[in-house]
């Protein structure tokens, strides 16, 4: 039997993926496998948008878009949703908070593992968000938006990213 262990870092990191394979020999007795019906836990979950705001900047992984704050052209690895000052940002599904960090470009960031993908909620209000290892249900509050430092000339918004299989993915398509 082969067991593969993979350790990864964020897609934008310069650290490479490291893979280790271990072979173990055991006394294995083959047993016929009986077909079972799918349970509700094995079905894919449905997802929702993180807020009601309009999309003010779309996902653009290949075509650079102009960033007023940084005064340059760059790809956009997420979707920006406009939000009202006190609007709650919601969990898009059932998941677990895997990271809470301060990023110099994207501000206070909450990362949630949803199994099928990891979502990053960027520009959140520090001290008023969920905590690491917290379990979330679809629609639970993540917190409120503060500011995205690298996009602060844009109107108040949530910068929302999805990473699937180690790569950025279009959040709107991933949530469908």
Secondary structure by P-SEA (a helix, b strand, c coil): cbbbbbbbccccccccbbbbbbbbbcbbbbbbbbbbcccccccbbbbbccccccccccccccbbbbbccccbbbbbcbbbbbbcccbbbbccccccccbbbbbccccbbbbbbcccccccccccccccccccccccccccccccccccccccccccccbbbbbccccccccccccc
